[in-house]
Amino acid sequence: MNPISIIWRHIHVLWATTLTDIRSRFIGTIFGVAWIFLYPLLFLGLYAVVYTMIYRVRVAEFGTFDYVLLIFCGLVPFLGFSEALGSGVGSVLGNKGLIKNTLFPIDLIPVKTVLASSVTMLVGLVMLLMVLWSRGIVHSTQLAIPLILVLQIIFTVGLIWILSAINVFIPDLSQMVAVLILFLMLVSPIAYTQEMIPKELIPFMYPNPLYYLIMLYRDAAFIGVIKPGLLAIFTVISFSTFFLGGFVFSRLKPLFADYV
């Protein structure tokens, strides 16, 4: 079935289960829902300290605080992606009871996992924009951030459909996620600009979808430009991954019950 039609037909169920997932993440914690705000602040602060005070990275055209904001523009969406990847790969195996449930489409489990994992990123983006505006960094291109966010969710859902389905047959995949996230953090342009990448290494950035994603967020939020080429490429990547993921998941899900 068309993955868009599956989501649309069960949009109310998806919304309700996503809210339940978000609430359940903070039940029993001392700070509760406040972790939605605390987590990005702590992670971003740690990352900033490492790069500005330990590595002492400096960019000629930016002051220290502006460089930190530049890092945040790439790190916030990466946090959302890594959180969705970390929890999404094992989402099907983690809901074995729903695999044979005819009332709840198993296709929605990875989708609701991605949506629930995106809440922290959404809060981080709002806080980032508030700081940028307080610094007088206001661009009309910031209006494109919701579009980039939607493309990111579309891409991530497709990717998690593929990985969560494969993980049913190869459970070791979920154990490799931490290494994969660390690798992607190192090769993605979070703490460095396009100009800091050696020309001979730039072609190696192109196969990485996060390269386009991070550059789009950074350009729209901080620099004040939207490069049509980057937007077009990431749009194609997002929808291609989404429909490929829907196809792979729909073909493999009849076999899930035999492996759980």
SEGU-26684 format. One record per residue: residue number from 1; residue in one letter; x, y, z of N, C-alpha, C in turn. Coordinates in Angstrom, 3 decimals. Layout:
- NUM, A, X, Y, Z, X, Y, Z, X, Y, Z
...
This chain:
- 1, M, 0.839, -1.195, 0.000, 0.000, 0.000, 0.000, 0.871, 1.240, 0.000
- 2, N, 0.323, 2.334, -0.485, 1.028, 3.611, -0.488, 1.297, 4.030, 0.954
- 3, P, 2.553, 4.311, 1.312, 2.852, 4.678, 2.715, 2.145, 5.948, 3.149
- 4, I, 1.905, 6.868, 2.210, 1.196, 8.092, 2.572, -0.242, 7.776, 2.963
- 5, S, -0.890, 6.896, 2.214, -2.282, 6.549, 2.519, -2.393, 5.817, 3.851
- 6, I, -1.388, 4.989, 4.183, -1.410, 4.274, 5.466, -1.362, 5.272, 6.618
- 7, I, -0.467, 6.248, 6.508, -0.342, 7.253, 7.566, -1.607, 8.101, 7.650
- 8, W, -2.139, 8.515, 6.508, -3.312, 9.391, 6.491, -4.540, 8.694, 7.073
- 9, R, -4.731, 7.424, 6.742, -5.907, 6.683, 7.213, -5.890, 6.493, 8.719
- 10, H, -4.696, 6.473, 9.311, -4.584, 6.219, 10.750, -3.958, 7.403, 11.476
- 11, I, -4.177, 8.604, 10.950, -3.519, 9.788, 11.502, -3.894, 10.034, 12.962
- 12, H, -5.156, 9.763, 13.324, -5.589, 9.998, 14.706, -4.935, 8.999, 15.660
- 13, V, -4.844, 7.747, 15.233, -4.176, 6.730, 16.049, -2.702, 7.073, 16.193
- 14, L, -2.094, 7.507, 15.098, -0.679, 7.873, 15.118, -0.432, 9.022, 16.080
- 15, W, -1.291, 10.022, 16.048, -1.147, 11.183, 16.926, -1.279, 10.780, 18.393
- 16, A, -2.283, 9.961, 18.696, -2.524, 9.551, 20.080, -1.373, 8.705, 20.613
- 17, T, -0.887, 7.768, 19.808, 0.205, 6.901, 20.278, 1.521, 7.664, 20.388
- 18, T, 1.712, 8.659, 19.540, 2.927, 9.477, 19.630, 2.936, 10.266, 20.935
- 19, L, 1.796, 10.869, 21.295, 1.701, 11.604, 22.555, 1.942, 10.683, 23.751
- 20, T, 1.410, 9.459, 23.663, 1.627, 8.489, 24.739, 3.101, 8.146, 24.871
- 21, D, 3.779, 7.977, 23.730, 5.216, 7.681, 23.747, 6.012, 8.815, 24.396
- 22, I, 5.640, 10.045, 24.064, 6.354, 11.203, 24.612, 6.182, 11.264, 26.124
- 23, R, 4.950, 11.056, 26.588, 4.698, 11.095, 28.039, 5.431, 9.965, 28.757
- 24, S, 5.421, 8.777, 28.169, 6.011, 7.620, 28.834, 7.517, 7.741, 28.992
- 25, R, 8.151, 8.530, 28.142, 9.601, 8.694, 28.222, 10.036, 9.383, 29.511
- 26, F, 9.139, 10.177, 30.111, 9.523, 10.986, 31.262, 8.827, 10.573, 32.548
- 27, I, 8.023, 9.505, 32.481, 7.357, 9.024, 33.683, 8.400, 8.458, 34.653
- 28, G, 8.344, 8.886, 35.899, 9.247, 8.380, 36.913, 10.551, 9.148, 37.036
- 29, T, 10.773, 10.132, 36.151, 11.995, 10.936, 36.251, 11.750, 12.131, 37.172
- 30, I, 12.818, 12.644, 37.740, 12.697, 13.751, 38.695, 12.245, 15.030, 37.998
- 31, F, 12.828, 15.324, 36.854, 12.516, 16.573, 36.162, 11.353, 16.442, 35.181
- 32, G, 10.927, 15.216, 34.901, 9.770, 15.016, 34.054, 9.933, 15.603, 32.655
- 33, V, 8.905, 16.313, 32.211, 8.884, 16.866, 30.853, 9.974, 17.930, 30.665
- 34, A, 10.505, 18.449, 31.772, 11.572, 19.457, 31.670, 12.790, 18.925, 30.933
- 35, W, 12.921, 17.574, 30.861, 14.045, 16.992, 30.139, 13.997, 17.329, 28.652
- 36, I, 12.830, 17.646, 28.126, 12.735, 18.060, 26.724, 13.570, 19.313, 26.492
- 37, F, 13.653, 20.173, 27.512, 14.447, 21.403, 27.412, 15.874, 21.184, 27.917
- 38, L, 16.017, 20.370, 28.968, 17.327, 20.185, 29.578, 18.274, 19.387, 28.682
- 39, Y, 17.749, 18.369, 28.013, 18.607, 17.507, 27.201, 19.337, 18.276, 26.105
- 40, P, 18.643, 19.056, 25.259, 19.391, 19.801, 24.237, 20.346, 20.826, 24.823
- 41, L, 19.949, 21.467, 25.945, 20.836, 22.455, 26.552, 22.133, 21.814, 27.054
- 42, L, 22.016, 20.674, 27.733, 23.193, 20.002, 28.261, 24.087, 19.474, 27.142
- 43, F, 23.482, 18.868, 26.134, 24.271, 18.292, 25.042, 24.952, 19.379, 24.232
- 44, L, 24.213, 20.429, 23.908, 24.782, 21.523, 23.133, 25.881, 22.233, 23.919
- 45, G, 25.651, 22.416, 25.220, 26.664, 23.061, 26.039, 27.947, 22.254, 26.103
- 46, L, 27.823, 20.936, 26.254, 28.995, 20.066, 26.296, 29.755, 20.120, 24.974
- 47, Y, 29.034, 20.075, 23.882, 29.659, 20.115, 22.568, 30.397, 21.437, 22.360
- 48, A, 29.777, 22.534, 22.801, 30.401, 23.848, 22.646, 31.680, 23.958, 23.463
- 49, V, 31.656, 23.440, 24.698, 32.842, 23.484, 25.555, 33.991, 22.698, 24.925
- 50, V, 33.692, 21.528, 24.388, 34.732, 20.684, 23.794, 35.406, 21.381, 22.622
- 51, Y, 34.607, 22.000, 21.748, 35.186, 22.570, 20.530, 35.795, 23.952, 20.729
- 52, T, 35.280, 24.718, 21.685, 35.802, 26.078, 21.853, 36.852, 26.188, 22.952
- 53, M, 36.795, 25.318, 23.978, 37.718, 25.446, 25.096, 38.781, 24.350, 25.127
- 54, I, 38.450, 23.167, 24.592, 39.418, 22.068, 24.586, 40.127, 21.998, 23.232
- 55, Y, 39.346, 21.870, 22.160, 39.955, 21.844, 20.828, 40.398, 23.232, 20.374
- 56, R, 39.769, 24.265, 20.973, 40.072, 25.662, 20.638, 39.953, 25.940, 19.139
- 57, V, 38.879, 25.445, 18.556, 38.620, 25.696, 17.140, 38.183, 27.138, 16.962
- 58, R, 38.745, 27.826, 15.989, 38.387, 29.208, 15.703, 38.125, 29.361, 14.212
- 59, V, 37.124, 30.161, 13.886, 36.802, 30.466, 12.497, 36.977, 31.960, 12.316
- 60, A, 37.771, 32.348, 11.333, 38.186, 33.746, 11.182, 37.010, 34.703, 11.109
- 61, E, 35.969, 34.337, 10.346, 34.874, 35.281, 10.125, 33.838, 35.290, 11.242
- 62, F, 33.985, 34.444, 12.275, 33.017, 34.368, 13.360, 33.714, 34.522, 14.708
- 63, G, 33.047, 35.212, 15.631, 33.513, 35.248, 17.006, 33.195, 33.926, 17.679
- 64, T, 33.650, 33.787, 18.930, 33.459, 32.512, 19.631, 31.992, 32.166, 19.799
- 65, F, 31.185, 33.147, 20.234, 29.772, 32.870, 20.471, 29.043, 32.587, 19.163
- 66, D, 29.376, 33.333, 18.109, 28.749, 33.087, 16.812, 29.138, 31.711, 16.280
- 67, Y, 30.367, 31.304, 16.547, 30.797, 29.969, 16.120, 30.008, 28.886, 16.859
- 68, V, 29.742, 29.133, 18.151, 28.925, 28.192, 18.917, 27.525, 28.092, 18.309
- 69, L, 26.958, 29.232, 17.935, 25.638, 29.219, 17.292, 25.683, 28.475, 15.964
- 70, L, 26.785, 28.632, 15.246, 26.959, 27.911, 13.978, 26.964, 26.406, 14.219
- 71, I, 27.646, 25.984, 15.285, 27.652, 24.565, 15.646, 26.243, 24.099, 15.981
- 72, F, 25.531, 24.909, 16.767, 24.187, 24.529, 17.188, 23.251, 24.336, 16.003
- 73, C, 23.428, 25.154, 14.960, 22.565, 25.056, 13.773, 22.670, 23.679, 13.123
- 74, G, 23.829, 23.049, 13.233, 23.988, 21.712, 12.692, 23.751, 20.620, 13.711
- 75, L, 24.049, 20.918, 14.969, 23.954, 19.894, 16.002, 22.512, 19.594, 16.400
- 76, V, 21.650, 20.611, 16.399, 20.250, 20.400, 16.791, 19.563, 19.387, 15.870
- 77, P, 19.602, 19.571, 14.533, 18.983, 18.546, 13.685, 19.675, 17.192, 13.772
- 78, F, 20.995, 17.190, 14.004, 21.686, 15.909, 14.148, 21.198, 15.185, 15.402
- 79, L, 20.950, 15.924, 16.488, 20.423, 15.314, 17.704, 19.083, 14.637, 17.438
- 80, G, 18.216, 15.337, 16.690, 16.921, 14.756, 16.359, 17.068, 13.495, 15.531
- 81, F, 17.973, 13.535, 14.549, 18.179, 12.366, 13.693, 18.763, 11.208, 14.478
- 82, S, 19.787, 11.478, 15.299, 20.446, 10.399, 16.048, 19.504, 9.778, 17.077
- 83, E, 18.659, 10.600, 17.691, 17.707, 10.065, 18.670, 16.680, 9.165, 17.994
- 84, A, 16.205, 9.598, 16.813, 15.255, 8.782, 16.059, 15.900, 7.488, 15.584
- 85, L, 17.157, 7.571, 15.150, 17.872, 6.385, 14.688, 18.100, 5.407, 15.834
- 86, G, 18.519, 5.942, 16.982, 18.811, 5.084, 18.123, 17.593, 4.328, 18.637
- 87, S, 16.442, 4.996, 18.666, 15.238, 4.348, 19.188, 14.415, 3.672, 18.098
- 88, G, 14.618, 4.066, 16.847, 13.780, 3.557, 15.772, 14.194, 2.213, 15.225
- 89, V, 15.502, 1.928, 15.216, 15.968, 0.674, 14.623, 15.354, -0.538, 15.324
- 90, G, 15.248, -0.491, 16.637, 14.687, -1.619, 17.379, 13.212, -1.475, 17.695
- 91, S, 12.538, -0.534, 17.039, 11.144, -0.244, 17.394, 10.198, -1.403, 17.082
- 92, V, 10.422, -2.117, 16.000, 9.531, -3.233, 15.654, 9.730, -4.393, 16.629
- 93, L, 10.983, -4.772, 16.866, 11.251, -5.850, 17.827, 10.815, -5.475, 19.234
- 94, G, 10.824, -4.194, 19.537, 10.401, -3.733, 20.857, 8.905, -3.721, 21.045
- 95, N, 8.169, -3.967, 19.966, 6.691, -4.007, 20.039, 6.186, -5.310, 19.432
- 96, K, 6.743, -6.431, 19.924, 6.386, -7.729, 19.365, 4.891, -8.023, 19.473
- 97, G, 4.277, -7.526, 20.547, 2.860, -7.803, 20.751, 1.958, -7.201, 19.694
- 98, L, 2.466, -6.186, 18.976, 1.636, -5.528, 17.962, 1.809, -6.124, 16.571
- 99, I, 2.784, -7.022, 16.407, 3.056, -7.553, 15.076, 1.867, -8.332, 14.532
- 100, K, 1.170, -9.071, 15.417, 0.007, -9.841, 14.973, -1.305, -9.124, 15.268
- 101, N, -1.209, -7.866, 15.670, -2.407, -7.083, 15.984, -2.964, -6.490, 14.699
- 102, T, -4.166, -6.887, 14.339, -4.771, -6.411, 13.093, -5.399, -5.030, 13.242
- 103, L, -5.558, -4.552, 14.495, -6.184, -3.254, 14.710, -5.181, -2.104, 14.594
- 104, F, -3.917, -2.390, 14.889, -2.893, -1.338, 14.839, -1.867, -1.700, 13.761
- 105, P, -1.785, -0.917, 12.695, -0.836, -1.227, 11.619, 0.607, -1.157, 12.122
- 106, I, 1.338, -2.231, 11.934, 2.734, -2.280, 12.377, 3.573, -1.215, 11.683
- 107, D, 3.103, -0.754, 10.514, 3.830, 0.282, 9.765, 3.972, 1.575, 10.562
- 108, L, 3.039, 1.815, 11.481, 3.030, 3.079, 12.215, 4.034, 3.112, 13.364
- 109, I, 4.525, 1.951, 13.783, 5.444, 1.928, 14.931, 6.707, 2.727, 14.658
- 110, P, 7.416, 2.508, 13.530, 8.585, 3.347, 13.249, 8.228, 4.824, 13.075
- 111, V, 7.053, 5.098, 12.525, 6.643, 6.490, 12.288, 6.459, 7.218, 13.617
- 112, K, 5.730, 6.602, 14.535, 5.496, 7.266, 15.822, 6.788, 7.397, 16.627
- 113, T, 7.706, 6.466, 16.430, 9.001, 6.553, 17.112, 9.785, 7.757, 16.619
- 114, V, 9.779, 7.970, 15.306, 10.475, 9.126, 14.730, 9.828, 10.424, 15.194
- 115, L, 8.511, 10.488, 15.192, 7.814, 11.708, 15.607, 8.072, 12.019, 17.077
- 116, A, 8.018, 10.995, 17.929, 8.263, 11.211, 19.360, 9.705, 11.650, 19.606
- 117, S, 10.632, 11.126, 18.819, 12.044, 11.477, 18.987, 12.359, 12.869, 18.463
- 118, S, 11.450, 13.442, 17.674, 11.696, 14.758, 17.074, 11.298, 15.911, 17.984
- 119, V, 10.655, 15.604, 19.111, 10.193, 16.661, 20.012, 11.370, 17.454, 20.582
- 120, T, 12.402, 16.731, 21.017, 13.578, 17.399, 21.574, 14.215, 18.317, 20.540
- 121, M, 14.298, 17.840, 19.294, 14.868, 18.663, 18.232, 14.027, 19.905, 17.984
- 122, L, 12.712, 19.755, 18.002, 11.820, 20.887, 17.779, 12.018, 21.952, 18.851
- 123, V, 12.126, 21.522, 20.098, 12.383, 22.457, 21.199, 13.738, 23.120, 21.012
- 124, G, 14.736, 22.336, 20.613, 16.067, 22.886, 20.379, 16.078, 23.928, 19.273
- 125, L, 15.326, 23.683, 18.211, 15.245, 24.654, 17.112, 14.605, 25.965, 17.574
- 126, V, 13.558, 25.849, 18.381, 12.884, 27.050, 18.893, 13.842, 27.856, 19.765
- 127, M, 14.557, 27.184, 20.658, 15.515, 27.882, 21.527, 16.639, 28.508, 20.702
- 128, L, 17.097, 27.802, 19.678, 18.155, 28.323, 18.814, 17.696, 29.588, 18.105
- 129, L, 16.488, 29.556, 17.555, 15.971, 30.738, 16.855, 15.814, 31.920, 17.804
- 130, M, 15.386, 31.661, 19.024, 15.227, 32.753, 19.998, 16.573, 33.410, 20.304
- 131, V, 17.624, 32.600, 20.430, 18.959, 33.154, 20.679, 19.448, 33.931, 19.459
- 132, L, 19.229, 33.378, 18.269, 19.638, 34.068, 17.041, 18.939, 35.418, 16.926
- 133, W, 17.648, 35.438, 17.185, 16.892, 36.701, 17.098, 17.376, 37.704, 18.136
- 134, S, 17.714, 37.215, 19.330, 18.204, 38.127, 20.363, 19.550, 38.729, 19.984
- 135, R, 20.267, 38.052, 19.102, 21.561, 38.548, 18.615, 21.411, 39.398, 17.360
- 136, G, 20.176, 39.586, 16.923, 19.929, 40.377, 15.728, 20.115, 39.604, 14.434
- 137, I, 20.229, 38.288, 14.533, 20.375, 37.450, 13.341, 18.985, 37.015, 12.891
- 138, V, 18.389, 37.802, 12.043, 17.030, 37.552, 11.549, 17.080, 37.520, 10.030
- 139, H, 16.651, 36.416, 9.448, 16.650, 36.267, 7.994, 15.293, 35.739, 7.541
- 140, S, 14.888, 36.153, 6.359, 13.642, 35.630, 5.795, 13.765, 34.134, 5.503
- 141, T, 14.995, 33.663, 5.294, 15.197, 32.242, 5.010, 14.855, 31.356, 6.202
- 142, Q, 14.778, 31.947, 7.393, 14.410, 31.157, 8.574, 12.983, 30.626, 8.463
- 143, L, 12.186, 31.241, 7.589, 10.829, 30.748, 7.358, 10.838, 29.394, 6.657
- 144, A, 11.969, 29.034, 6.055, 12.076, 27.748, 5.353, 12.406, 26.603, 6.296
- 145, I, 12.710, 26.899, 7.556, 13.088, 25.846, 8.501, 11.981, 24.800, 8.686
- 146, P, 10.693, 25.176, 8.799, 9.651, 24.133, 8.892, 9.652, 23.188, 7.688
- 147, L, 9.926, 23.721, 6.492, 9.989, 22.860, 5.306, 11.146, 21.867, 5.419
- 148, I, 12.301, 22.346, 5.860, 13.465, 21.472, 6.031, 13.178, 20.422, 7.095
- 149, L, 12.470, 20.829, 8.155, 12.103, 19.896, 9.230, 11.210, 18.778, 8.697
- 150, V, 10.230, 19.138, 7.879, 9.326, 18.134, 7.295, 10.108, 17.170, 6.405
- 151, L, 11.024, 17.706, 5.601, 11.848, 16.847, 4.747, 12.705, 15.901, 5.589
- 152, Q, 13.226, 16.404, 6.709, 14.025, 15.558, 7.587, 13.193, 14.414, 8.149
- 153, I, 11.969, 14.708, 8.583, 11.104, 13.664, 9.138, 10.750, 12.637, 8.069
- 154, I, 10.459, 13.101, 6.850, 10.143, 12.190, 5.748, 11.324, 11.259, 5.477
- 155, F, 12.522, 11.832, 5.413, 13.724, 11.034, 5.178, 13.951, 10.033, 6.309
- 156, T, 13.820, 10.488, 7.550, 14.098, 9.633, 8.701, 13.093, 8.494, 8.804
- 157, V, 11.817, 8.778, 8.533, 10.801, 7.719, 8.571, 11.133, 6.628, 7.558
- 158, G, 11.483, 7.029, 6.342, 11.839, 6.045, 5.321, 13.035, 5.209, 5.732
- 159, L, 14.055, 5.866, 6.284, 15.260, 5.148, 6.702, 14.957, 4.180, 7.846
- 160, I, 14.147, 4.619, 8.805, 13.814, 3.756, 9.948, 12.926, 2.604, 9.517
- 161, W, 12.057, 2.811, 8.542, 11.284, 1.691, 7.992, 12.226, 0.595, 7.502
- 162, I, 13.252, 0.991, 6.762, 14.192, 0.014, 6.210, 14.981, -0.673, 7.317
- 163, L, 15.577, 0.110, 8.210, 16.453, -0.449, 9.234, 15.695, -1.272, 10.274
- 164, S, 14.505, -0.814, 10.671, 13.737, -1.569, 11.671, 13.247, -2.893, 11.111
- 165, A, 12.947, -2.923, 9.804, 12.524, -4.175, 9.177, 13.694, -5.150, 9.091
- 166, I, 14.859, -4.668, 8.688, 16.046, -5.523, 8.595, 16.450, -6.025, 9.977
- 167, N, 16.260, -5.187, 10.991, 16.655, -5.553, 12.356, 15.873, -6.744, 12.885
- 168, V, 14.683, -6.984, 12.355, 13.906, -8.153, 12.766, 14.653, -9.429, 12.405
- 169, F, 15.311, -9.431, 11.256, 16.026, -10.619, 10.783, 17.490, -10.617, 11.207
- 170, I, 18.057, -9.418, 11.427, 19.454, -9.301, 11.864, 19.483, -8.412, 13.109
- 171, P, 19.186, -8.967, 14.280, 19.115, -8.157, 15.505, 20.411, -7.429, 15.857
- 172, D, 21.535, -7.901, 15.313, 22.812, -7.239, 15.597, 22.834, -5.796, 15.103
- 173, L, 21.943, -5.479, 14.178, 21.921, -4.132, 13.608, 21.692, -3.084, 14.682
- 174, S, 20.818, -3.375, 15.636, 20.531, -2.409, 16.693, 21.749, -2.168, 17.588
- 175, Q, 22.656, -3.162, 17.660, 23.860, -3.005, 18.471, 24.900, -2.132, 17.780
- 176, M, 24.762, -1.977, 16.470, 25.725, -1.197, 15.698, 25.344, 0.277, 15.608
- 177, V, 24.164, 0.616, 16.120, 23.656, 1.981, 15.950, 24.546, 3.007, 16.628
- 178, A, 25.013, 2.718, 17.831, 25.852, 3.680, 18.563, 27.118, 4.009, 17.776
- 179, V, 27.724, 2.986, 17.167, 28.926, 3.208, 16.357, 28.583, 4.017, 15.117
- 180, L, 27.440, 3.707, 14.510, 27.014, 4.427, 13.311, 26.760, 5.905, 13.610
- 181, I, 26.115, 6.181, 14.747, 25.834, 7.568, 15.128, 27.140, 8.334, 15.360
- 182, L, 28.096, 7.705, 16.029, 29.392, 8.345, 16.261, 30.099, 8.622, 14.943
- 183, F, 30.053, 7.668, 14.033, 30.677, 7.855, 12.719, 30.028, 9.020, 11.967
- 184, L, 28.698, 9.069, 11.980, 27.994, 10.139, 11.273, 28.288, 11.501, 11.895
- 185, M, 28.461, 11.545, 13.214, 28.785, 12.807, 13.875, 30.154, 13.316, 13.415
- 186, L, 31.084, 12.399, 13.198, 32.435, 12.795, 12.805, 32.505, 13.240, 11.350
- 187, V, 31.738, 12.595, 10.479, 31.846, 12.899, 9.050, 30.848, 13.950, 8.588
- 188, S, 29.940, 14.364, 9.460, 28.962, 15.386, 9.086, 29.488, 16.771, 9.458
- 189, P, 29.186, 17.802, 8.659, 29.750, 19.150, 8.888, 29.062, 19.900, 10.017
- 190, I, 29.167, 19.369, 11.243, 28.528, 20.010, 12.386, 29.391, 21.141, 12.927
- 191, A, 30.665, 20.853, 13.148, 31.551, 21.827, 13.786, 32.475, 22.523, 12.793
- 192, Y, 32.269, 22.298, 11.511, 33.110, 22.969, 10.523, 32.269, 23.433, 9.338
- 193, T, 32.736, 24.479, 8.693, 32.020, 25.069, 7.573, 32.485, 24.445, 6.262
- 194, Q, 31.788, 24.805, 5.196, 32.155, 24.311, 3.866, 33.579, 24.715, 3.519
- 195, E, 33.968, 25.927, 3.912, 35.298, 26.437, 3.578, 36.418, 25.695, 4.316
- 196, M, 36.087, 25.067, 5.449, 37.093, 24.358, 6.236, 37.369, 22.952, 5.695
- 197, I, 36.535, 22.486, 4.762, 36.714, 21.149, 4.194, 37.713, 21.228, 3.043
- 198, P, 38.787, 20.447, 3.066, 39.722, 20.433, 1.936, 38.997, 20.082, 0.635
- 199, K, 39.356, 20.761, -0.444, 38.659, 20.569, -1.715, 38.670, 19.112, -2.171
- 200, E, 39.766, 18.413, -1.898, 39.849, 17.025, -2.341, 38.936, 16.094, -1.542
- 201, L, 38.437, 16.575, -0.384, 37.551, 15.747, 0.433, 36.069, 16.056, 0.219
- 202, I, 35.772, 17.177, -0.422, 34.373, 17.565, -0.614, 33.567, 16.496, -1.350
- 203, P, 34.095, 15.863, -2.420, 33.311, 14.819, -3.089, 32.890, 13.682, -2.166
- 204, F, 33.657, 13.442, -1.081, 33.304, 12.375, -0.145, 32.134, 12.772, 0.755
- 205, M, 31.785, 14.062, 0.775, 30.662, 14.521, 1.578, 29.324, 14.268, 0.879
- 206, Y, 29.351, 14.247, -0.440, 28.108, 14.173, -1.210, 27.258, 12.925, -0.951
- 207, P, 27.836, 11.752, -0.716, 26.981, 10.578, -0.452, 26.299, 10.610, 0.914
- 208, N, 26.690, 11.536, 1.780, 26.133, 11.617, 3.127, 24.893, 12.518, 3.129
- 209, P, 23.687, 11.971, 3.313, 22.473, 12.802, 3.315, 22.494, 13.885, 4.393
- 210, L, 23.186, 13.614, 5.513, 23.237, 14.599, 6.592, 24.039, 15.835, 6.191
- 211, Y, 24.910, 15.707, 5.218, 25.644, 16.868, 4.707, 24.661, 17.905, 4.168
- 212, Y, 23.720, 17.455, 3.349, 22.733, 18.370, 2.774, 21.803, 18.916, 3.853
- 213, L, 21.393, 18.033, 4.772, 20.476, 18.444, 5.835, 21.089, 19.525, 6.716
- 214, I, 22.303, 19.297, 7.194, 22.956, 20.246, 8.094, 23.267, 21.555, 7.387
- 215, M, 23.731, 21.491, 6.144, 24.022, 22.709, 5.392, 22.756, 23.527, 5.163
- 216, L, 21.633, 22.859, 4.910, 20.367, 23.574, 4.699, 19.938, 24.306, 5.970
- 217, Y, 19.990, 23.625, 7.107, 19.625, 24.257, 8.375, 20.544, 25.439, 8.671
- 218, R, 21.844, 25.244, 8.498, 22.813, 26.286, 8.818, 22.638, 27.503, 7.911
- 219, D, 22.470, 27.242, 6.622, 22.305, 28.350, 5.677, 21.025, 29.128, 5.950
- 220, A, 19.936, 28.399, 6.226, 18.645, 29.058, 6.442, 18.608, 29.825, 7.754
- 221, A, 19.127, 29.237, 8.827, 19.016, 29.844, 10.154, 20.070, 30.901, 10.418
- 222, F, 21.309, 30.659, 9.997, 22.426, 31.516, 10.399, 22.960, 32.394, 9.269
- 223, I, 23.188, 31.789, 8.118, 23.815, 32.518, 7.011, 22.826, 33.415, 6.288
- 224, G, 21.599, 32.937, 6.131, 20.583, 33.742, 5.459, 20.462, 33.472, 3.970
- 225, V, 20.802, 32.259, 3.546, 20.663, 31.886, 2.139, 20.035, 30.498, 2.056
- 226, I, 19.405, 30.234, 0.926, 18.910, 28.902, 0.610, 19.481, 28.530, -0.745
- 227, K, 20.275, 27.475, -0.773, 20.859, 27.031, -2.028, 19.901, 26.051, -2.697
- 228, P, 19.319, 26.459, -3.841, 18.319, 25.600, -4.499, 18.833, 24.201, -4.802
- 229, G, 20.123, 24.108, -5.171, 20.688, 22.799, -5.496, 20.653, 21.853, -4.306
- 230, L, 21.078, 22.348, -3.134, 21.064, 21.520, -1.925, 19.643, 21.116, -1.551
- 231, L, 18.710, 22.075, -1.651, 17.316, 21.791, -1.305, 16.717, 20.762, -2.250
- 232, A, 17.011, 20.888, -3.531, 16.470, 19.946, -4.519, 17.019, 18.539, -4.283
- 233, I, 18.319, 18.444, -4.028, 18.933, 17.133, -3.818, 18.370, 16.465, -2.572
- 234, F, 18.253, 17.234, -1.470, 17.756, 16.620, -0.244, 16.273, 16.273, -0.364
- 235, T, 15.518, 17.038, -1.129, 14.109, 16.702, -1.359, 13.991, 15.372, -2.084
- 236, V, 14.805, 15.185, -3.104, 14.800, 13.917, -3.845, 15.219, 12.766, -2.938
- 237, I, 16.276, 12.985, -2.135, 16.749, 11.955, -1.201, 15.651, 11.590, -0.205
- 238, S, 14.958, 12.601, 0.331, 13.936, 12.371, 1.362, 12.781, 11.538, 0.830
- 239, F, 12.219, 11.945, -0.300, 11.058, 11.232, -0.833, 11.445, 9.862, -1.390
- 240, S, 12.633, 9.769, -1.969, 13.084, 8.468, -2.466, 13.251, 7.485, -1.317
- 241, T, 13.862, 7.951, -0.224, 14.052, 7.091, 0.947, 12.715, 6.716, 1.574
- 242, F, 11.787, 7.674, 1.601, 10.465, 7.438, 2.196, 9.717, 6.333, 1.445
- 243, F, 9.631, 6.464, 0.131, 8.875, 5.478, -0.642, 9.611, 4.141, -0.725
- 244, L, 10.939, 4.182, -0.786, 11.693, 2.930, -0.748, 11.495, 2.230, 0.589
- 245, G, 11.530, 3.018, 1.674, 11.310, 2.442, 2.995, 9.929, 1.837, 3.141
- 246, G, 8.912, 2.541, 2.621, 7.556, 2.001, 2.669, 7.432, 0.702, 1.894
- 247, F, 8.103, 0.645, 0.739, 8.067, -0.569, -0.091, 8.751, -1.729, 0.613
- 248, V, 9.950, -1.489, 1.145, 10.705, -2.547, 1.824, 9.937, -3.060, 3.038
- 249, F, 9.395, -2.147, 3.832, 8.681, -2.542, 5.048, 7.446, -3.371, 4.701
- 250, S, 6.692, -2.943, 3.689, 5.465, -3.652, 3.318, 5.761, -5.052, 2.792
- 251, R, 6.931, -5.216, 2.153, 7.301, -6.532, 1.612, 7.798, -7.473, 2.706
- 252, L, 8.433, -6.932, 3.718, 9.034, -7.774, 4.755, 8.106, -8.037, 5.935
- 253, K, 7.127, -7.173, 6.179, 6.325, -7.310, 7.399, 5.525, -8.625, 7.471
- 254, P, 5.107, -9.233, 6.341, 4.420, -10.544, 6.478, 5.304, -11.632, 7.077
- 255, L, 6.633, -11.410, 7.063, 7.557, -12.413, 7.581, 7.917, -12.169, 9.043
- 256, F, 7.519, -11.019, 9.595, 7.939, -10.669, 10.952, 7.535, -11.715, 11.979
- 257, A, 6.297, -12.201, 11.866, 5.763, -13.123, 12.879, 6.579, -14.406, 12.987
- 258, D, 7.284, -14.769, 11.921, 8.090, -15.989, 11.941, 9.435, -15.825, 12.624
- 259, Y, 9.806, -14.552, 12.918, 11.135, -14.282, 13.453, 11.107, -13.649, 14.841
- 260, V, 9.932, -13.476, 15.425, 9.854, -12.880, 16.762, 9.228, -13.862, 17.745
